[in-house]
Amino acid sequence: MVARTGVVVVGAGPAGLAVANVLRDRGIGCVVLEEQTRAFIEARPRAGFIEEWAVRALDDRGLADTLLSTAPSQGRFEFRFENRRHPFSYEQWAGQRHFVYPQQFLVTDLVARYADRGGDIEFGVRDVVLHDIDSTTPSVTFTDAGGTARRLGCDFIAGCDGAQGVTRRHLDGRLLTHDYGIGWLALLAEAAPSADGVLFGIHPRGFAAHMARTATVTRLYLQCPPGDSADNWPHGRVWSELHQRLGVPDGPLVEGELIEKRVLDMHNYVIEPMSRGRLFLAGESAHLVAPIAAKGLNLALHDAFHLAEAIEAHYGGDDGPLERYSDTCLARVWQYQEFSQWLSDIFHSSTLDPPADPFRARLAQARLRRLLSSPAAAASFAEIYIGKAADF
C-alpha cells in the first residue's frame, strides 16, 4: 500500500526541520526523511552565528525558546592587522546583533520540538529516489532503517538534504559556481574564547579568524593552500600561525586541545531556479556560500520560512508565493554571495606578502580604509553583514 502525506521533507538539517515544524503547526501533513541517525545530526558541528532577523523569525514561529534563554549575542568584531586592533560595531550602525548558537544546538531544539511532539520522521533512511516531480502527484521511495522498501506519495517535496544530497540532482536549471582559489583550515579548540567578538586577522602570512562557540569551545580558521591536508598542521604549527596572524600586544590568544581539523576549499554555487515542478530546494541543496561571511545557516532559514509559508498559501488557494519562491529566495542569496566576494577580497587579496595580485591588494586595502573611516560605508557594510534588510 502506498502511504500519502502533504509534504515529504528530505533532510533534517536546519532548513528541513524548520519547514517541518512550521508545516505541522499549520496543520499540514509532512514526513521528514534523514539518512543519518538522530544522535549524529544533534552532534555535527557546523555554523554558529544567527542573524537577529532570523532569530526573530524563529521566535515568531515558536522555535527559539531555548536559543533566546541561553545564547549570548554579539554586536561588534575586530579587524586585526599591522599588530593593532581595529574594532567595528555593526550594532551601532545597523541596530542589530548576532546570536552565538552552534548549529547542532538549533538542530537539537528543532528535532525535539518536531519528533518528540509526534512529528513523523524517519532516521537512517537510504536509497532515496524522487518520482514524478513534474506531476501533481509526486512520490518518494526509500529504504527505512529496518531495511523495508517504502513509497510515500505527496503533494510537494522539500529538498533540504544539502550539497551532497539527492534532491538537487533533479533540477535541470543552471548551476553557477565560483572558486576562490584558497583553502581554510577549519579548527575547533577546547579553549575559552579570547575575545567577546569575532576576530578577523589580516596578515602577510595569510588570513585567520577567531569565533566563539561556547564558553569552552572556540572556532578558528587559518588560510591555507587549496587542497592542503590537515595532517600538515600539527598542534604547534597551528597555534604558532594563530598567534602570528591574530595576536596583538594587548590581546593574547587562549590555547587548547584541537578537537577538529579539516581543510575547506572555498567555493560557492547557486542553482537557478531553485525549483522544478513540485520539488522545491532550500538551503545548501540550492546554494552554497563559503563561510567567509557566516551566511549559510541564515540563508537556509530564510528559504525554509518562505517555502513553508508558500506551501501553506497553496492549501489556502493561492499559488503566487510558490510561483515566486525561487525569485524571492535568490534575491537574498545573490546579495549574500556578492558580500562574501567583497569580504573575501578584503580578507585575502591584501594578505600574502608579496600579494598574488598587487593591484587587487591595493584595492582591498582602499576598501578597508574606507570602511573604517567613512560613516556611510560603515552603515552600508553593517546592514548586509547583519542581514538587516528584509528584501534586497
Salt bridges, closest charged atoms under 4 A:
ASP25 OD2 - ARG113 NH1 2.89
GLU42 OE2 - ARG38 NE 2.95
GLU51 OE2 - LYS295 NZ 2.58
GLU52 OE2 - ARG56 NH2 2.47
GLU78 OE1 - ARG80 NE 2.93
GLU78 OE2 - ARG85 NH1 2.69
GLU91 OE1 - ARG97 NH1 2.56
ASP116 OD1 - ARG38 NH1 2.97
GLU122 OE2 - ARG150 NH1 2.61
ASP127 OD2 - ARG126 NH1 3.10
ASP134 OD2 - ARG276 NH2 2.64
ASP144 OD2 - ARG150 NH1 3.77
ASP155 OD1 - ARG4 NH2 2.65
ASP196 OD1 - ARG76 NH1 3.27
GLU241 OE2 - ARG205 NH2 2.53
GLU241 OE1 - ARG245 NE 2.96
ASP250 OD2 - ARG85 NE 3.15
GLU255 OE2 - HIS243 NE2 2.72
GLU260 OE2 - ARG219 NH1 2.71
GLU260 OE2 - ARG262 NE 3.31
GLU272 OE1 - ARG174 NH2 2.56
GLU284 OE1 - ARG46 NH2 3.43
ASP303 OD2 - HIS287 NE2 2.58
GLU309 OE2 - ARG26 NH2 3.98
GLU309 OE2 - ARG61 NH2 2.49
GLU312 OE1 - ARG26 NH1 2.57
ASP319 OD1 - HIS314 ND1 2.58
ASP345 OD1 - ARG360 NH2 2.55
ASP345 OD2 - ARG367 NH1 3.01
